[in-house]
């Protein structure tokens, strides 16, 4: 972290609005341009995502989730922004407009359509619903939406990515146990 980032970080940590205002002014225009180029968000949506990103960054600093950076504040900010922009697209039903990313989405859709109707898939879907939250959200974000552990921690408000990893392992264990029960029932 460079000296300017350290000063901004400390200012935000101390609750001074000037740090947030400066961070906001430094990166808003570039963020909106980037959100348009990468995700085809219009200016209004990009500005909303940027605002939410700033709030999330502040929250992570104030709550002690972010105590030091291995990158610049800008890199961290844009990382949060990427996940929020993708979330906005999913929320609005627009998903990806980037042609390369649309191909990935189309591949996933064709795979899903091939297994739809499969009884096994129906059972697994039911088992996923049975394990409940937070497992359902963690597994969906990780396996279906390809979020990193750090992004899941930020999105679901966990202390850090290690807590998410531990929770994910517990969730998978629970899911496997439930699958074993279903397999035993199928034998009888």
Backbone as JSON Lines, residues from 0, in Angstrom:
{"i":0,"aa":"X","n":[0.86,-1.17,0.0],"ca":[0.0,0.0,0.0],"c":[0.91,1.23,0.0]}
{"i":1,"aa":"X","n":[0.64,2.14,-0.91],"ca":[1.46,3.35,-0.99],"c":[1.07,4.34,0.12]}
{"i":2,"aa":"X","n":[1.83,5.39,0.26],"ca":[1.62,6.36,1.34],"c":[0.26,7.06,1.25]}
{"i":3,"aa":"X","n":[-0.14,7.42,0.03],"ca":[-1.45,8.08,-0.14],"c":[-2.58,7.15,0.3]}
{"i":4,"aa":"X","n":[-2.48,5.86,-0.08],"ca":[-3.5,4.89,0.34],"c":[-3.51,4.71,1.85]}
{"i":5,"aa":"X","n":[-2.33,4.71,2.46],"ca":[-2.25,4.58,3.92],"c":[-2.97,5.74,4.61]}
{"i":6,"aa":"X","n":[-2.76,6.94,4.08],"ca":[-3.43,8.11,4.67],"c":[-4.95,8.03,4.49]}
{"i":7,"aa":"X","n":[-5.39,7.64,3.31],"ca":[-6.83,7.49,3.07],"c":[-7.42,6.4,3.96]}
{"i":8,"aa":"X","n":[-6.72,5.28,4.04],"ca":[-7.16,4.16,4.87],"c":[-7.32,4.61,6.32]}
{"i":9,"aa":"X","n":[-6.31,5.29,6.83],"ca":[-6.34,5.75,8.22],"c":[-7.45,6.76,8.45]}
{"i":10,"aa":"X","n":[-7.66,7.61,7.48],"ca":[-8.73,8.61,7.59],"c":[-10.1,7.94,7.67]}
{"i":11,"aa":"X","n":[-10.31,6.94,6.81],"ca":[-11.58,6.19,6.83],"c":[-11.72,5.43,8.13]}
{"i":12,"aa":"X","n":[-10.65,4.8,8.57],"ca":[-10.66,4.05,9.83],"c":[-11.02,4.95,11.0]}
{"i":13,"aa":"X","n":[-10.54,6.18,10.97],"ca":[-10.82,7.14,12.04],"c":[-12.2,7.8,11.9]}
{"i":14,"aa":"X","n":[-12.95,7.38,10.88],"ca":[-14.31,7.91,10.72],"c":[-14.39,9.28,10.09]}
{"i":15,"aa":"X","n":[-13.32,9.73,9.48],"ca":[-13.33,11.05,8.84],"c":[-13.89,10.94,7.43]}
{"i":16,"aa":"X","n":[-14.89,11.72,7.18],"ca":[-15.57,11.69,5.88],"c":[-14.66,12.19,4.75]}
{"i":17,"aa":"X","n":[-13.67,13.01,5.09],"ca":[-12.8,13.55,4.05],"c":[-12.1,12.44,3.27]}
{"i":18,"aa":"X","n":[-11.71,11.37,3.95],"ca":[-11.05,10.24,3.29],"c":[-11.96,9.58,2.28]}
{"i":19,"aa":"X","n":[-13.21,9.37,2.67],"ca":[-14.18,8.77,1.74],"c":[-14.45,9.69,0.57]}
{"i":20,"aa":"X","n":[-14.59,10.98,0.85],"ca":[-14.86,11.95,-0.21],"c":[-13.7,11.97,-1.2]}
{"i":21,"aa":"X","n":[-12.49,11.93,-0.7],"ca":[-11.31,11.94,-1.58],"c":[-11.25,10.66,-2.42]}
{"i":22,"aa":"X","n":[-11.46,9.52,-1.76],"ca":[-11.45,8.24,-2.47],"c":[-12.53,8.23,-3.56]}
{"i":23,"aa":"X","n":[-13.69,8.73,-3.22],"ca":[-14.81,8.81,-4.14],"c":[-14.43,9.65,-5.36]}
{"i":24,"aa":"X","n":[-13.89,10.83,-5.1],"ca":[-13.51,11.73,-6.19],"c":[-12.39,11.19,-7.06]}
{"i":25,"aa":"X","n":[-11.47,10.48,-6.46],"ca":[-10.33,9.93,-7.21],"c":[-10.75,8.87,-8.23]}
{"i":26,"aa":"X","n":[-11.76,8.08,-7.9],"ca":[-12.02,6.89,-8.71],"c":[-13.39,6.82,-9.38]}
{"i":27,"aa":"X","n":[-14.29,7.76,-9.07],"ca":[-15.66,7.67,-9.58],"c":[-15.72,7.65,-11.11]}
{"i":28,"aa":"X","n":[-15.11,8.61,-11.75],"ca":[-15.18,8.71,-13.22],"c":[-14.59,7.47,-13.88]}
{"i":29,"aa":"X","n":[-13.43,7.05,-13.4],"ca":[-12.78,5.87,-13.99],"c":[-13.62,4.61,-13.75]}
{"i":30,"aa":"X","n":[-14.22,4.51,-12.57],"ca":[-15.05,3.35,-12.25],"c":[-16.26,3.27,-13.17]}
{"i":31,"aa":"X","n":[-16.92,4.38,-13.38],"ca":[-18.11,4.4,-14.24],"c":[-17.74,4.02,-15.67]}
{"i":32,"aa":"X","n":[-16.63,4.54,-16.17],"ca":[-16.16,4.19,-17.51],"c":[-15.85,2.69,-17.57]}
{"i":33,"aa":"X","n":[-15.16,2.2,-16.56],"ca":[-14.8,0.77,-16.5],"c":[-16.06,-0.11,-16.43]}
{"i":34,"aa":"X","n":[-17.04,0.29,-15.63],"ca":[-18.27,-0.49,-15.49],"c":[-19.02,-0.55,-16.82]}
{"i":35,"aa":"X","n":[-18.97,0.52,-17.58],"ca":[-19.6,0.53,-18.9],"c":[-18.87,-0.42,-19.84]}
{"i":36,"aa":"X","n":[-17.53,-0.31,-19.88],"ca":[-16.75,-1.13,-20.8],"c":[-16.82,-2.62,-20.45]}
{"i":37,"aa":"X","n":[-16.74,-2.95,-19.17],"ca":[-16.7,-4.35,-18.77],"c":[-18.08,-5.0,-18.68]}
{"i":38,"aa":"X","n":[-19.07,-4.26,-18.22],"ca":[-20.37,-4.86,-17.89],"c":[-21.54,-4.19,-18.6]}
{"i":39,"aa":"X","n":[-21.26,-3.17,-19.39],"ca":[-22.3,-2.42,-20.12],"c":[-23.35,-1.84,-19.17]}
{"i":40,"aa":"X","n":[-22.93,-1.44,-17.98],"ca":[-23.84,-0.77,-17.06],"c":[-24.02,0.67,-17.53]}
{"i":41,"aa":"X","n":[-25.25,1.16,-17.51],"ca":[-25.43,2.56,-17.86],"c":[-24.89,3.43,-16.72]}
{"i":42,"aa":"X","n":[-24.8,4.72,-16.98],"ca":[-24.16,5.62,-16.02],"c":[-24.86,5.6,-14.66]}
{"i":43,"aa":"X","n":[-26.18,5.53,-14.66],"ca":[-26.94,5.52,-13.4],"c":[-26.63,4.25,-12.59]}
{"i":44,"aa":"X","n":[-26.69,3.08,-13.23],"ca":[-26.4,1.82,-12.53],"c":[-24.94,1.78,-12.07]}
{"i":45,"aa":"X","n":[-24.03,2.25,-12.92],"ca":[-22.62,2.25,-12.56],"c":[-22.37,3.16,-11.36]}
{"i":46,"aa":"X","n":[-23.04,4.31,-11.33],"ca":[-22.89,5.23,-10.19],"c":[-23.45,4.59,-8.92]}
{"i":47,"aa":"X","n":[-24.59,3.9,-9.02],"ca":[-25.16,3.21,-7.87],"c":[-24.22,2.12,-7.36]}
{"i":48,"aa":"X","n":[-23.66,1.36,-8.29],"ca":[-22.72,0.29,-7.91],"c":[-21.5,0.9,-7.24]}
{"i":49,"aa":"X","n":[-21.0,2.0,-7.79],"ca":[-19.83,2.65,-7.18],"c":[-20.14,3.11,-5.77]}
{"i":50,"aa":"X","n":[-21.3,3.71,-5.59],"ca":[-21.71,4.16,-4.25],"c":[-21.75,2.98,-3.28]}
{"i":51,"aa":"X","n":[-22.37,1.87,-3.71],"ca":[-22.45,0.67,-2.86],"c":[-21.06,0.11,-2.57]}
{"i":52,"aa":"X","n":[-20.18,0.21,-3.56],"ca":[-18.81,-0.28,-3.4],"c":[-18.06,0.55,-2.35]}
{"i":53,"aa":"X","n":[-18.21,1.85,-2.4],"ca":[-17.58,2.74,-1.41],"c":[-18.1,2.4,-0.01]}
{"i":54,"aa":"X","n":[-19.4,2.2,0.1],"ca":[-20.0,1.87,1.4],"c":[-19.46,0.54,1.91]}
{"i":55,"aa":"X","n":[-19.34,-0.45,1.02],"ca":[-18.81,-1.75,1.41],"c":[-17.35,-1.66,1.85]}
{"i":56,"aa":"X","n":[-16.55,-0.89,1.11],"ca":[-15.15,-0.69,1.48],"c":[-15.05,-0.05,2.86]}
{"i":57,"aa":"X","n":[-15.83,0.99,3.08],"ca":[-15.83,1.67,4.39],"c":[-16.22,0.7,5.49]}
{"i":58,"aa":"X","n":[-17.26,-0.08,5.25],"ca":[-17.72,-1.05,6.23],"c":[-16.64,-2.08,6.56]}
{"i":59,"aa":"X","n":[-15.95,-2.56,5.54],"ca":[-14.88,-3.54,5.75],"c":[-13.74,-2.95,6.59]}
{"i":60,"aa":"X","n":[-13.44,-1.68,6.37],"ca":[-12.37,-1.03,7.15],"c":[-12.82,-0.8,8.58]}
{"i":61,"aa":"X","n":[-14.0,-0.24,8.75],"ca":[-14.49,0.11,10.09],"c":[-14.72,-1.14,10.95]}
{"i":62,"aa":"X","n":[-15.23,-2.21,10.34],"ca":[-15.5,-3.44,11.08],"c":[-14.24,-4.28,11.32]}
{"i":63,"aa":"X","n":[-13.12,-3.86,10.78],"ca":[-11.87,-4.58,10.99],"c":[-11.66,-5.75,10.06]}
{"i":64,"aa":"X","n":[-12.51,-5.88,9.04],"ca":[-12.33,-6.96,8.07],"c":[-11.14,-6.68,7.16]}
{"i":65,"aa":"X","n":[-10.88,-5.42,6.96],"ca":[-9.76,-5.0,6.13],"c":[-8.8,-4.21,7.02]}
{"i":66,"aa":"X","n":[-7.7,-4.85,7.38],"ca":[-6.74,-4.2,8.27],"c":[-5.48,-3.8,7.53]}
{"i":67,"aa":"X","n":[-5.19,-4.49,6.44],"ca":[-4.06,-4.1,5.59],"c":[-4.32,-4.61,4.19]}
{"i":68,"aa":"X","n":[-3.69,-3.95,3.23],"ca":[-3.89,-4.31,1.84],"c":[-2.59,-4.81,1.22]}
{"i":69,"aa":"X","n":[-2.72,-5.82,0.37],"ca":[-1.56,-6.25,-0.4],"c":[-1.58,-5.58,-1.77]}
{"i":70,"aa":"X","n":[-2.62,-4.81,-2.03],"ca":[-2.75,-4.08,-3.28],"c":[-3.08,-2.62,-2.95]}
{"i":71,"aa":"X","n":[-3.4,-1.86,-3.97],"ca":[-3.79,-0.48,-3.72],"c":[-5.27,-0.44,-3.33]}
{"i":72,"aa":"X","n":[-5.69,0.66,-2.74],"ca":[-7.11,0.83,-2.43],"c":[-7.95,0.77,-3.71]}
{"i":73,"aa":"X","n":[-7.41,1.32,-4.79],"ca":[-8.13,1.3,-6.06],"c":[-8.38,-0.14,-6.51]}
{"i":74,"aa":"X","n":[-7.37,-0.99,-6.44],"ca":[-7.52,-2.38,-6.85],"c":[-8.56,-3.09,-5.99]}
{"i":75,"aa":"X","n":[-8.5,-2.86,-4.69],"ca":[-9.46,-3.46,-3.76],"c":[-10.87,-2.95,-4.06]}
{"i":76,"aa":"X","n":[-10.97,-1.65,-4.29],"ca":[-12.25,-1.02,-4.6],"c":[-12.86,-1.61,-5.87]}
{"i":77,"aa":"X","n":[-12.06,-1.74,-6.91],"ca":[-12.56,-2.27,-8.18],"c":[-12.89,-3.76,-8.05]}
{"i":78,"aa":"X","n":[-12.2,-4.49,-7.18],"ca":[-12.52,-5.89,-6.93],"c":[-13.91,-6.03,-6.32]}
{"i":79,"aa":"X","n":[-14.2,-5.21,-5.33],"ca":[-15.55,-5.21,-4.74],"c":[-16.55,-4.78,-5.81]}
{"i":80,"aa":"X","n":[-16.2,-3.76,-6.58],"ca":[-17.09,-3.24,-7.62],"c":[-17.42,-4.29,-8.67]}
{"i":81,"aa":"X","n":[-16.46,-5.12,-9.02],"ca":[-16.71,-6.18,-10.0],"c":[-17.82,-7.1,-9.5]}
{"i":82,"aa":"X","n":[-17.71,-7.53,-8.26],"ca":[-18.73,-8.44,-7.72],"c":[-20.08,-7.75,-7.6]}
{"i":83,"aa":"X","n":[-20.07,-6.49,-7.24],"ca":[-21.33,-5.76,-7.14],"c":[-21.95,-5.5,-8.51]}
{"i":84,"aa":"X","n":[-21.12,-5.24,-9.51],"ca":[-21.63,-5.04,-10.87],"c":[-22.25,-6.33,-11.39]}
{"i":85,"aa":"X","n":[-21.6,-7.44,-11.17],"ca":[-22.16,-8.73,-11.59],"c":[-23.47,-9.01,-10.87]}
{"i":86,"aa":"X","n":[-23.5,-8.68,-9.59],"ca":[-24.73,-8.84,-8.83],"c":[-25.85,-7.98,-9.38]}
{"i":87,"aa":"X","n":[-25.52,-6.76,-9.76],"ca":[-26.52,-5.84,-10.34],"c":[-27.07,-6.41,-11.64]}
{"i":88,"aa":"X","n":[-26.18,-6.96,-12.47],"ca":[-26.63,-7.54,-13.74],"c":[-27.55,-8.73,-13.5]}
{"i":89,"aa":"X","n":[-27.18,-9.59,-12.56],"ca":[-28.03,-10.74,-12.24],"c":[-29.38,-10.26,-11.7]}
{"i":90,"aa":"X","n":[-29.32,-9.27,-10.82],"ca":[-30.54,-8.73,-10.22],"c":[-31.47,-8.14,-11.28]}
{"i":91,"aa":"X","n":[-30.91,-7.48,-12.26],"ca":[-31.71,-6.86,-13.31],"c":[-32.05,-7.82,-14.45]}
{"i":92,"aa":"X","n":[-31.56,-9.06,-14.35],"ca":[-31.84,-10.05,-15.38],"c":[-31.08,-9.79,-16.67]}
{"i":93,"aa":"X","n":[-30.04,-8.99,-16.6],"ca":[-29.28,-8.66,-17.81],"c":[-28.06,-9.54,-17.98]}
{"i":94,"aa":"X","n":[-27.61,-10.13,-16.89],"ca":[-26.42,-10.98,-16.83],"c":[-25.3,-10.35,-17.63]}
{"i":95,"aa":"X","n":[-24.65,-11.04,-18.54],"ca":[-23.5,-10.49,-19.24],"c":[-23.86,-10.0,-20.63]}
{"i":96,"aa":"X","n":[-23.36,-8.84,-20.98],"ca":[-23.5,-8.38,-22.35],"c":[-22.17,-8.48,-23.08]}
{"i":97,"aa":"X","n":[-21.12,-8.76,-22.34],"ca":[-19.81,-8.96,-22.94],"c":[-19.85,-10.27,-23.73]}
{"i":98,"aa":"X","n":[-19.59,-10.26,-25.05],"ca":[-19.72,-11.47,-25.88],"c":[-18.92,-12.66,-25.35]}
{"i":99,"aa":"X","n":[-17.7,-12.44,-24.87],"ca":[-16.91,-13.54,-24.36],"c":[-17.57,-14.16,-23.13]}
{"i":100,"aa":"X","n":[-18.09,-13.32,-22.26],"ca":[-18.74,-13.82,-21.06],"c":[-20.09,-14.45,-21.38]}
{"i":101,"aa":"X","n":[-20.75,-13.97,-22.44],"ca":[-22.02,-14.56,-22.84],"c":[-21.81,-16.01,-23.31]}
{"i":102,"aa":"X","n":[-20.66,-16.27,-23.96],"ca":[-20.36,-17.63,-24.39],"c":[-20.25,-18.56,-23.19]}
{"i":103,"aa":"X","n":[-19.58,-18.09,-22.14],"ca":[-19.44,-18.88,-20.92],"c":[-20.82,-19.15,-20.34]}
{"i":104,"aa":"X","n":[-21.66,-18.13,-20.29],"ca":[-23.01,-18.29,-19.76],"c":[-23.81,-19.26,-20.62]}
{"i":105,"aa":"X","n":[-23.67,-19.19,-21.93],"ca":[-24.39,-20.09,-22.83],"c":[-23.95,-21.53,-22.61]}
{"i":106,"aa":"X","n":[-22.64,-21.75,-22.41],"ca":[-22.14,-23.09,-22.13],"c":[-22.76,-23.64,-20.85]}
{"i":107,"aa":"X","n":[-22.81,-22.81,-19.81],"ca":[-23.41,-23.23,-18.55],"c":[-24.89,-23.56,-18.75]}
{"i":108,"aa":"X","n":[-25.58,-22.74,-19.52],"ca":[-27.01,-22.97,-19.76],"c":[-27.24,-24.27,-20.5]}
{"i":109,"aa":"X","n":[-26.39,-24.59,-21.48],"ca":[-26.59,-25.83,-22.22],"c":[-26.32,-27.03,-21.34]}
{"i":110,"aa":"X","n":[-25.35,-26.93,-20.46],"ca":[-25.08,-28.02,-19.53],"c":[-26.27,-28.21,-18.59]}
{"i":111,"aa":"X","n":[-26.77,-27.12,-18.07],"ca":[-27.91,-27.18,-17.15],"c":[-29.12,-27.78,-17.86]}
{"i":112,"aa":"X","n":[-29.37,-27.37,-19.12],"ca":[-30.54,-27.89,-19.83],"c":[-30.39,-29.39,-20.1]}
{"i":113,"aa":"X","n":[-29.17,-29.89,-20.27],"ca":[-28.96,-31.31,-20.5],"c":[-29.31,-32.13,-19.26]}
{"i":114,"aa":"X","n":[-29.06,-31.57,-18.08],"ca":[-29.32,-32.35,-16.88],"c":[-30.68,-32.06,-16.27]}
{"i":115,"aa":"X","n":[-31.4,-31.06,-16.78],"ca":[-32.74,-30.78,-16.27],"c":[-33.63,-31.97,-16.51]}
{"i":116,"aa":"X","n":[-34.5,-32.23,-15.58],"ca":[-35.38,-33.36,-15.72],"c":[-34.77,-34.63,-15.15]}
{"i":117,"aa":"X","n":[-33.49,-34.64,-14.95],"ca":[-32.81,-35.78,-14.36],"c":[-33.24,-35.88,-12.9]}
{"i":118,"aa":"X","n":[-33.71,-37.05,-12.5],"ca":[-34.17,-37.22,-11.12],"c":[-33.08,-36.91,-10.12]}
{"i":119,"aa":"X","n":[-31.87,-37.28,-10.45],"ca":[-30.75,-37.04,-9.55],"c":[-30.59,-35.54,-9.3]}
{"i":120,"aa":"X","n":[-30.72,-34.77,-10.35],"ca":[-30.59,-33.33,-10.23],"c":[-31.69,-32.77,-9.34]}
{"i":121,"aa":"X","n":[-32.88,-33.28,-9.5],"ca":[-34.0,-32.84,-8.66],"c":[-33.71,-33.15,-7.2]}
{"i":122,"aa":"X","n":[-33.16,-34.33,-6.95],"ca":[-32.82,-34.72,-5.57],"c":[-31.75,-33.79,-5.01]}
{"i":123,"aa":"X","n":[-30.7,-33.54,-5.79],"ca":[-29.61,-32.68,-5.32],"c":[-30.13,-31.27,-5.07]}
{"i":124,"aa":"X","n":[-30.99,-30.77,-5.95],"ca":[-31.57,-29.45,-5.74],"c":[-32.35,-29.39,-4.44]}
{"i":125,"aa":"X","n":[-33.11,-30.45,-4.18],"ca":[-33.85,-30.53,-2.93],"c":[-32.94,-30.57,-1.72]}
{"i":126,"aa":"X","n":[-31.85,-31.32,-1.85],"ca":[-30.88,-31.4,-0.75],"c":[-30.22,-30.05,-0.49]}
{"i":127,"aa":"X","n":[-29.94,-29.32,-1.56],"ca":[-29.37,-27.99,-1.39],"c":[-30.33,-27.08,-0.65]}
{"i":128,"aa":"X","n":[-31.59,-27.16,-1.0],"ca":[-32.59,-26.34,-0.31],"c":[-32.69,-26.76,1.16]}
{"i":129,"aa":"X","n":[-32.55,-28.07,1.43],"ca":[-32.67,-28.58,2.8],"c":[-31.54,-28.11,3.72]}
{"i":130,"aa":"X","n":[-30.35,-27.91,3.17],"ca":[-29.25,-27.5,4.05],"c":[-29.4,-26.06,4.5]}
{"i":131,"aa":"X","n":[-30.2,-25.29,3.77],"ca":[-30.55,-23.93,4.2],"c":[-29.4,-22.94,4.15]}
{"i":132,"aa":"X","n":[-29.67,-21.79,4.73],"ca":[-28.7,-20.7,4.78],"c":[-27.8,-20.89,5.99]}
{"i":133,"aa":"X","n":[-26.6,-20.45,5.95],"ca":[-25.89,-19.71,4.89],"c":[-25.3,-20.62,3.83]}
{"i":134,"aa":"X","n":[-25.44,-21.95,4.04],"ca":[-24.82,-22.9,3.12],"c":[-25.27,-22.69,1.68]}
{"i":135,"aa":"X","n":[-26.55,-22.51,1.5],"ca":[-27.09,-22.36,0.16],"c":[-26.45,-21.18,-0.57]}
{"i":136,"aa":"X","n":[-26.34,-20.05,0.11],"ca":[-25.74,-18.86,-0.51],"c":[-24.26,-19.07,-0.81]}
{"i":137,"aa":"X","n":[-23.55,-19.64,0.14],"ca":[-22.1,-19.85,-0.06],"c":[-21.85,-20.78,-1.24]}
{"i":138,"aa":"X","n":[-22.55,-21.91,-1.28],"ca":[-22.33,-22.87,-2.36],"c":[-22.76,-22.32,-3.72]}
{"i":139,"aa":"X","n":[-23.86,-21.58,-3.75],"ca":[-24.28,-20.97,-5.02],"c":[-23.27,-19.95,-5.5]}
{"i":140,"aa":"X","n":[-22.81,-19.08,-4.6],"ca":[-21.85,-18.06,-5.01],"c":[-20.54,-18.7,-5.49]}
{"i":141,"aa":"X","n":[-20.11,-19.75,-4.8],"ca":[-18.82,-20.37,-5.13],"c":[-18.91,-21.22,-6.4]}
{"i":142,"aa":"X","n":[-19.89,-22.12,-6.46],"ca":[-19.93,-23.08,-7.56],"c":[-20.68,-22.59,-8.79]}
{"i":143,"aa":"X","n":[-21.73,-21.82,-8.61],"ca":[-22.53,-21.4,-9.76],"c":[-22.15,-20.02,-10.28]}
{"i":144,"aa":"X","n":[-21.7,-19.14,-9.38],"ca":[-21.39,-17.79,-9.81],"c":[-19.9,-17.49,-9.8]}
{"i":145,"aa":"X","n":[-19.1,-18.51,-9.45],"ca":[-17.63,-18.44,-9.51],"c":[-17.03,-17.3,-8.69]}
{"i":146,"aa":"X","n":[-17.63,-17.0,-7.55],"ca":[-17.07,-15.99,-6.66],"c":[-15.84,-16.58,-5.96]}
{"i":147,"aa":"X","n":[-14.86,-15.73,-5.69],"ca":[-13.72,-16.14,-4.88],"c":[-14.14,-16.15,-3.41]}
{"i":148,"aa":"X","n":[-13.33,-16.79,-2.58],"ca":[-13.63,-16.82,-1.14],"c":[-13.66,-15.4,-0.57]}
{"i":149,"aa":"X","n":[-12.74,-14.56,-1.04],"ca":[-12.7,-13.17,-0.56],"c":[-13.97,-12.42,-0.97]}
{"i":150,"aa":"X","n":[-14.41,-12.65,-2.2],"ca":[-15.63,-11.98,-2.67],"c":[-16.86,-12.46,-1.89]}
{"i":151,"aa":"X","n":[-16.9,-13.75,-1.57],"ca":[-18.02,-14.27,-0.78],"c":[-18.0,-13.66,0.61]}
{"i":152,"aa":"X","n":[-16.8,-13.56,1.2],"ca":[-16.68,-12.95,2.53],"c":[-17.21,-11.52,2.49]}
{"i":153,"aa":"X","n":[-16.85,-10.76,1.47],"ca":[-17.33,-9.37,1.35],"c":[-18.83,-9.32,1.1]}
{"i":154,"aa":"X","n":[-19.32,-10.17,0.22],"ca":[-20.74,-10.15,-0.15],"c":[-21.64,-10.56,1.01]}
{"i":155,"aa":"X","n":[-21.23,-11.62,1.73],"ca":[-22.07,-12.15,2.81],"c":[-21.67,-11.63,4.19]}
{"i":156,"aa":"X","n":[-20.74,-10.69,4.2],"ca":[-20.36,-10.02,5.44],"c":[-19.71,-10.96,6.46]}
{"i":157,"aa":"X","n":[-18.79,-11.82,5.98],"ca":[-17.99,-12.66,6.87],"c":[-16.71,-11.93,7.24]}
{"i":158,"aa":"X","n":[-16.09,-12.35,8.33],"ca":[-14.89,-11.69,8.82],"c":[-13.76,-11.76,7.81]}
{"i":159,"aa":"X","n":[-13.53,-12.96,7.22],"ca":[-12.49,-13.1,6.22],"c":[-12.73,-14.36,5.4]}
{"i":160,"aa":"X","n":[-11.88,-14.6,4.41],"ca":[-12.08,-15.74,3.52],"c":[-11.87,-17.07,4.21]}
{"i":161,"aa":"X","n":[-11.06,-17.12,5.27],"ca":[-10.85,-18.38,5.99],"c":[-12.13,-18.85,6.69]}
{"i":162,"aa":"X","n":[-12.9,-17.91,7.19],"ca":[-14.18,-18.25,7.82],"c":[-15.12,-18.84,6.75]}
{"i":163,"aa":"X","n":[-15.1,-18.27,5.56],"ca":[-15.95,-18.77,4.48],"c":[-15.5,-20.18,4.07]}
{"i":164,"aa":"X","n":[-14.19,-20.4,3.98],"ca":[-13.68,-21.73,3.62],"c":[-14.15,-22.78,4.63]}
{"i":165,"aa":"X","n":[-14.05,-22.46,5.9],"ca":[-14.48,-23.39,6.94],"c":[-15.97,-23.67,6.83]}
{"i":166,"aa":"X","n":[-16.75,-22.62,6.64],"ca":[-18.2,-22.78,6.52],"c":[-18.54,-23.6,5.3]}
{"i":167,"aa":"X","n":[-17.85,-23.36,4.19],"ca":[-18.1,-24.11,2.95],"c":[-17.83,-25.59,3.16]}
{"i":168,"aa":"X","n":[-16.75,-25.92,3.86],"ca":[-16.44,-27.32,4.13],"c":[-17.51,-27.98,4.99]}
{"i":169,"aa":"X","n":[-18.0,-27.25,6.0],"ca":[-19.08,-27.79,6.83],"c":[-20.34,-28.01,6.0]}
{"i":170,"aa":"X","n":[-20.6,-27.08,5.1],"ca":[-21.79,-27.2,4.25],"c":[-21.68,-28.42,3.32]}
{"i":171,"aa":"X","n":[-20.51,-28.6,2.73],"ca":[-20.31,-29.75,1.84],"c":[-20.43,-31.06,2.6]}
{"i":172,"aa":"X","n":[-19.89,-31.08,3.81],"ca":[-20.0,-32.28,4.65],"c":[-21.47,-32.6,4.93]}
{"i":173,"aa":"X","n":[-22.21,-31.58,5.27],"ca":[-23.64,-31.74,5.55],"c":[-24.38,-32.24,4.31]}
{"i":174,"aa":"X","n":[-24.05,-31.67,3.15],"ca":[-24.68,-32.07,1.89],"c":[-24.35,-33.53,1.58]}
{"i":175,"aa":"X","n":[-23.09,-33.93,1.76],"ca":[-22.69,-35.32,1.49],"c":[-23.4,-36.29,2.43]}
{"i":176,"aa":"X","n":[-23.53,-35.92,3.69],"ca":[-24.25,-36.77,4.64],"c":[-25.7,-36.96,4.21]}
{"i":177,"aa":"X","n":[-26.33,-35.88,3.79],"ca":[-27.72,-35.96,3.32],"c":[-27.83,-36.81,2.05]}
{"i":178,"aa":"X","n":[-26.82,-36.72,1.18],"ca":[-26.82,-37.52,-0.05],"c":[-26.69,-39.01,0.28]}
{"i":179,"aa":"X","n":[-25.88,-39.33,1.29],"ca":[-25.74,-40.73,1.69],"c":[-27.07,-41.27,2.2]}
{"i":180,"aa":"X","n":[-27.81,-40.45,2.96],"ca":[-29.12,-40.87,3.45],"c":[-30.08,-41.15,2.3]}
{"i":181,"aa":"X","n":[-30.05,-40.28,1.29],"ca":[-30.92,-40.47,0.12],"c":[-30.54,-41.74,-0.61]}
{"i":182,"aa":"X","n":[-29.23,-42.0,-0.79],"ca":[-28.77,-43.2,-1.48],"c":[-29.21,-44.45,-0.73]}
{"i":183,"aa":"X","n":[-29.18,-44.43,0.61],"ca":[-29.61,-45.59,1.37],"c":[-31.1,-45.82,1.2]}
{"i":184,"aa":"X","n":[-31.88,-44.74,1.16],"ca":[-33.32,-44.85,0.97],"c":[-33.67,-45.41,-0.41]}
{"i":185,"aa":"X","n":[-32.85,-45.07,-1.42],"ca":[-33.11,-45.56,-2.77],"c":[-32.89,-47.06,-2.87]}
{"i":186,"aa":"X","n":[-32.01,-47.61,-2.02],"ca":[-31.73,-49.03,-2.05],"c":[-32.9,-49.85,-1.52]}
{"i":187,"aa":"X","n":[-33.73,-49.27,-0.69],"ca":[-34.84,-50.02,-0.09],"c":[-36.12,-49.83,-0.82]}
